Amino acid sequence: MNRNDVLRLLAGVVTLAGVSLGWFISPWFYLLAAFAAVNQIQSAFTKWCPAMWVLDKLGLR
């Protein structure tokens, strides 16, 4: 898997986790899904995502 595939996987997992935890545990976890969505939207405009920096540090190219 390349870096973009891992980034999409990470975004999906965080969104699904936020929605699932919000449904089963506490509605406050919906903020996690909202954070993932806002991060995806801002990265579409700025071409910068904090997770890319982390993935670069992990050695994914």
N, CA, C and O atoms as CSV, one atom per row, in Angstrom:
chain,resi,resn,atom,element,x,y,z
A,1,MET,N,N,0.836,-1.183,0.000
A,1,MET,CA,C,0.000,0.000,0.000
A,1,MET,C,C,0.878,1.242,0.000
A,1,MET,O,O,1.875,1.329,0.716
A,2,ASN,N,N,0.474,2.197,-0.824
A,2,ASN,CA,C,1.226,3.438,-0.820
A,2,ASN,C,C,0.640,4.411,0.197
A,2,ASN,O,O,-0.339,4.107,0.879
A,3,ARG,N,N,1.245,5.563,0.282
A,3,ARG,CA,C,0.880,6.547,1.296
A,3,ARG,C,C,-0.558,7.039,1.138
A,3,ARG,O,O,-1.260,7.218,2.134
A,4,ASN,N,N,-0.999,7.258,-0.083
A,4,ASN,CA,C,-2.368,7.734,-0.302
A,4,ASN,C,C,-3.397,6.677,0.082
A,4,ASN,O,O,-4.457,7.007,0.614
A,5,ASP,N,N,-3.091,5.408,-0.183
A,5,ASP,CA,C,-3.999,4.341,0.221
A,5,ASP,C,C,-4.117,4.271,1.741
A,5,ASP,O,O,-5.213,4.118,2.281
A,6,VAL,N,N,-2.998,4.382,2.415
A,6,VAL,CA,C,-2.995,4.346,3.883
A,6,VAL,C,C,-3.743,5.553,4.445
A,6,VAL,O,O,-4.456,5.435,5.441
A,7,LEU,N,N,-3.583,6.708,3.811
A,7,LEU,CA,C,-4.280,7.909,4.265
A,7,LEU,C,C,-5.792,7.746,4.133
A,7,LEU,O,O,-6.535,8.102,5.048
A,8,ARG,N,N,-6.246,7.217,3.016
A,8,ARG,CA,C,-7.686,6.982,2.836
A,8,ARG,C,C,-8.207,5.955,3.838
A,8,ARG,O,O,-9.296,6.116,4.389
A,9,LEU,N,N,-7.433,4.910,4.070
A,9,LEU,CA,C,-7.808,3.899,5.055
A,9,LEU,C,C,-7.910,4.518,6.444
A,9,LEU,O,O,-8.869,4.259,7.171
A,10,LEU,N,N,-6.940,5.321,6.806
A,10,LEU,CA,C,-6.936,5.981,8.110
A,10,LEU,C,C,-8.146,6.895,8.274
A,10,LEU,O,O,-8.781,6.897,9.329
A,11,ALA,N,N,-8.468,7.666,7.249
A,11,ALA,CA,C,-9.625,8.560,7.313
A,11,ALA,C,C,-10.916,7.765,7.474
A,11,ALA,O,O,-11.796,8.150,8.244
A,12,GLY,N,N,-11.027,6.668,6.755
A,12,GLY,CA,C,-12.215,5.837,6.873
A,12,GLY,C,C,-12.347,5.190,8.237
A,12,GLY,O,O,-13.442,5.125,8.795
A,13,VAL,N,N,-11.239,4.714,8.774
A,13,VAL,CA,C,-11.259,4.069,10.090
A,13,VAL,C,C,-11.619,5.080,11.179
A,13,VAL,O,O,-12.407,4.770,12.072
A,14,VAL,N,N,-11.048,6.285,11.113
A,14,VAL,CA,C,-11.345,7.303,12.119
A,14,VAL,C,C,-12.815,7.718,12.031
A,14,VAL,O,O,-13.475,7.884,13.057
A,15,THR,N,N,-13.326,7.885,10.819
A,15,THR,CA,C,-14.729,8.258,10.650
A,15,THR,C,C,-15.649,7.160,11.166
A,15,THR,O,O,-16.592,7.437,11.907
A,16,LEU,N,N,-15.383,5.925,10.781
A,16,LEU,CA,C,-16.208,4.805,11.227
A,16,LEU,C,C,-16.125,4.628,12.745
A,16,LEU,O,O,-17.128,4.332,13.394
A,17,ALA,N,N,-14.944,4.806,13.302
A,17,ALA,CA,C,-14.792,4.693,14.752
A,17,ALA,C,C,-15.578,5.789,15.467
A,17,ALA,O,O,-16.228,5.525,16.478
A,18,GLY,N,N,-15.523,7.010,14.951
A,18,GLY,CA,C,-16.254,8.102,15.573
A,18,GLY,C,C,-17.759,7.890,15.540
A,18,GLY,O,O,-18.451,8.139,16.527
A,19,VAL,N,N,-18.262,7.430,14.399
A,19,VAL,CA,C,-19.699,7.181,14.287
A,19,VAL,C,C,-20.108,5.997,15.168
A,19,VAL,O,O,-21.128,6.061,15.853
A,20,SER,N,N,-19.332,4.936,15.155
A,20,SER,CA,C,-19.656,3.755,15.961
A,20,SER,C,C,-19.614,4.065,17.449
A,20,SER,O,O,-20.524,3.694,18.190
A,21,LEU,N,N,-18.563,4.740,17.887
A,21,LEU,CA,C,-18.463,5.097,19.300
A,21,LEU,C,C,-19.555,6.080,19.694
A,21,LEU,O,O,-20.069,6.029,20.811
A,22,GLY,N,N,-19.911,6.974,18.781
A,22,GLY,CA,C,-21.000,7.905,19.065
A,22,GLY,C,C,-22.327,7.196,19.210
A,22,GLY,O,O,-23.154,7.594,20.030
A,23,TRP,N,N,-22.543,6.169,18.441
A,23,TRP,CA,C,-23.803,5.422,18.498
A,23,TRP,C,C,-23.880,4.560,19.758
A,23,TRP,O,O,-24.911,4.521,20.429
A,24,PHE,N,N,-22.775,3.867,20.074
A,24,PHE,CA,C,-22.799,2.890,21.161
A,24,PHE,C,C,-22.356,3.434,22.522
A,24,PHE,O,O,-22.792,2.920,23.552
A,25,ILE,N,N,-21.511,4.448,22.552
A,25,ILE,CA,C,-20.923,4.898,23.815
A,25,ILE,C,C,-21.475,6.261,24.241
A,25,ILE,O,O,-22.174,6.376,25.248
A,26,SER,N,N,-21.148,7.287,23.456
A,26,SER,CA,C,-21.543,8.642,23.829
A,26,SER,C,C,-21.619,9.509,22.571
A,26,SER,O,O,-20.766,9.389,21.692
A,27,PRO,N,N,-22.607,10.363,22.475
A,27,PRO,CA,C,-22.708,11.250,21.310
A,27,PRO,C,C,-21.505,12.183,21.144
A,27,PRO,O,O,-21.291,12.724,20.059
A,28,TRP,N,N,-20.740,12.371,22.175
A,28,TRP,CA,C,-19.545,13.212,22.065
A,28,TRP,C,C,-18.535,12.657,21.074
A,28,TRP,O,O,-17.732,13.410,20.525
A,29,PHE,N,N,-18.562,11.354,20.838
A,29,PHE,CA,C,-17.629,10.753,19.890
A,29,PHE,C,C,-17.938,11.143,18.450
A,29,PHE,O,O,-17.104,10.939,17.567
A,30,TYR,N,N,-19.121,11.700,18.195
A,30,TYR,CA,C,-19.407,12.196,16.845
A,30,TYR,C,C,-18.455,13.324,16.465
A,30,TYR,O,O,-18.237,13.591,15.283
A,31,LEU,N,N,-17.895,13.976,17.462
A,31,LEU,CA,C,-16.901,15.020,17.177
A,31,LEU,C,C,-15.661,14.444,16.506
A,31,LEU,O,O,-15.009,15.141,15.728
A,32,LEU,N,N,-15.325,13.211,16.783
A,32,LEU,CA,C,-14.189,12.564,16.121
A,32,LEU,C,C,-14.455,12.418,14.630
A,32,LEU,O,O,-13.580,12.695,13.811
A,33,ALA,N,N,-15.661,11.984,14.277
A,33,ALA,CA,C,-16.030,11.868,12.864
A,33,ALA,C,C,-16.058,13.250,12.210
A,33,ALA,O,O,-15.642,13.407,11.062
A,34,ALA,N,N,-16.547,14.246,12.943
A,34,ALA,CA,C,-16.570,15.608,12.406
A,34,ALA,C,C,-15.158,16.131,12.189
A,34,ALA,O,O,-14.896,16.803,11.191
A,35,PHE,N,N,-14.251,15.835,13.101
A,35,PHE,CA,C,-12.858,16.248,12.940
A,35,PHE,C,C,-12.244,15.624,11.691
A,35,PHE,O,O,-11.533,16.298,10.946
A,36,ALA,N,N,-12.513,14.347,11.460
A,36,ALA,CA,C,-11.985,13.682,10.275
A,36,ALA,C,C,-12.540,14.323,9.002
A,36,ALA,O,O,-11.813,14.503,8.025
A,37,ALA,N,N,-13.821,14.663,9.017
A,37,ALA,CA,C,-14.434,15.289,7.845
A,37,ALA,C,C,-13.856,16.676,7.582
A,37,ALA,O,O,-13.550,17.018,6.440
A,38,VAL,N,N,-13.707,17.475,8.640
A,38,VAL,CA,C,-13.143,18.816,8.484
A,38,VAL,C,C,-11.705,18.731,8.004
A,38,VAL,O,O,-11.280,19.545,7.184
A,39,ASN,N,N,-10.954,17.766,8.496
A,39,ASN,CA,C,-9.575,17.591,8.061
A,39,ASN,C,C,-9.511,17.217,6.577
A,39,ASN,O,O,-8.638,17.701,5.857
A,40,GLN,N,N,-10.413,16.375,6.123
A,40,GLN,CA,C,-10.444,16.009,4.702
A,40,GLN,C,C,-10.795,17.212,3.837
A,40,GLN,O,O,-10.213,17.406,2.769
A,41,ILE,N,N,-11.744,18.018,4.296
A,41,ILE,CA,C,-12.146,19.200,3.531
A,41,ILE,C,C,-11.005,20.208,3.449
A,41,ILE,O,O,-10.721,20.734,2.373
A,42,GLN,N,N,-10.348,20.483,4.576
A,42,GLN,CA,C,-9.259,21.459,4.537
A,42,GLN,C,C,-8.088,20.954,3.711
A,42,GLN,O,O,-7.419,21.749,3.050
A,43,SER,N,N,-7.826,19.665,3.732
A,43,SER,CA,C,-6.706,19.143,2.942
A,43,SER,C,C,-7.002,19.192,1.447
A,43,SER,O,O,-6.076,19.257,0.638
A,44,ALA,N,N,-8.277,19.161,1.071
A,44,ALA,CA,C,-8.625,19.297,-0.340
A,44,ALA,C,C,-8.289,20.698,-0.854
A,44,ALA,O,O,-7.922,20.861,-2.018
A,45,PHE,N,N,-8.412,21.706,0.010
A,45,PHE,CA,C,-8.132,23.074,-0.405
A,45,PHE,C,C,-6.668,23.460,-0.233
A,45,PHE,O,O,-6.116,24.199,-1.048
A,46,THR,N,N,-6.041,22.956,0.830
A,46,THR,CA,C,-4.672,23.380,1.122
A,46,THR,C,C,-3.613,22.412,0.612
A,46,THR,O,O,-2.431,22.753,0.567
A,47,LYS,N,N,-4.026,21.212,0.230
A,47,LYS,CA,C,-3.092,20.157,-0.204
A,47,LYS,C,C,-2.115,19.773,0.902
A,47,LYS,O,O,-1.006,19.314,0.626
A,48,TRP,N,N,-2.529,19.962,2.156
A,48,TRP,CA,C,-1.701,19.601,3.298
A,48,TRP,C,C,-2.558,18.866,4.323
A,48,TRP,O,O,-3.661,19.300,4.659
A,49,CYS,N,N,-2.035,17.755,4.810
A,49,CYS,CA,C,-2.737,16.956,5.800
A,49,CYS,C,C,-1.741,16.546,6.886
A,49,CYS,O,O,-0.665,16.037,6.570
A,50,PRO,N,N,-2.078,16.758,8.152
A,50,PRO,CA,C,-1.151,16.387,9.223
A,50,PRO,C,C,-0.806,14.904,9.221
A,50,PRO,O,O,0.304,14.529,9.598
A,51,ALA,N,N,-1.735,14.062,8.804
A,51,ALA,CA,C,-1.460,12.626,8.787
A,51,ALA,C,C,-0.373,12.279,7.769
A,51,ALA,O,O,0.360,11.309,7.967
A,52,MET,N,N,-0.255,13.044,6.694
A,52,MET,CA,C,0.800,12.792,5.705
A,52,MET,C,C,2.179,12.967,6.331
A,52,MET,O,O,3.106,12.215,6.031
A,53,TRP,N,N,2.307,13.964,7.203
A,53,TRP,CA,C,3.578,14.190,7.884
A,53,TRP,C,C,3.931,12.968,8.733
A,53,TRP,O,O,5.078,12.521,8.741
A,54,VAL,N,N,2.946,12.438,9.440
A,54,VAL,CA,C,3.165,11.251,10.279
A,54,VAL,C,C,3.527,10.057,9.407
A,54,VAL,O,O,4.449,9.308,9.731
A,55,LEU,N,N,2.809,9.875,8.305
A,55,LEU,CA,C,3.102,8.745,7.428
A,55,LEU,C,C,4.485,8.863,6.805
A,55,LEU,O,O,5.162,7.856,6.600
A,56,ASP,N,N,4.909,10.089,6.501
A,56,ASP,CA,C,6.280,10.302,5.997
A,56,ASP,C,C,7.305,9.898,7.045
A,56,ASP,O,O,8.311,9.266,6.725
A,57,LYS,N,N,7.050,10.264,8.301
A,57,LYS,CA,C,7.977,9.920,9.380
A,57,LYS,C,C,8.032,8.412,9.606
A,57,LYS,O,O,9.048,7.887,10.062
A,58,LEU,N,N,6.941,7.716,9.286
A,58,LEU,CA,C,6.908,6.252,9.407
A,58,LEU,C,C,7.584,5.567,8.228
A,58,LEU,O,O,7.773,4.351,8.235
A,59,GLY,N,N,7.947,6.350,7.216
A,59,GLY,CA,C,8.669,5.790,6.083
A,59,GLY,C,C,7.809,5.361,4.918
A,59,GLY,O,O,8.315,4.707,4.005
A,60,LEU,N,N,6.550,5.692,4.906
A,60,LEU,CA,C,5.686,5.341,3.770
A,60,LEU,C,C,5.873,6.345,2.643
A,60,LEU,O,O,5.913,7.554,2.867
A,61,ARG,N,N,5.984,5.835,1.456
A,61,ARG,CA,C,6.154,6.722,0.285
A,61,ARG,C,C,5.117,6.427,-0.742
A,61,ARG,O,O,5.093,7.064,-1.796
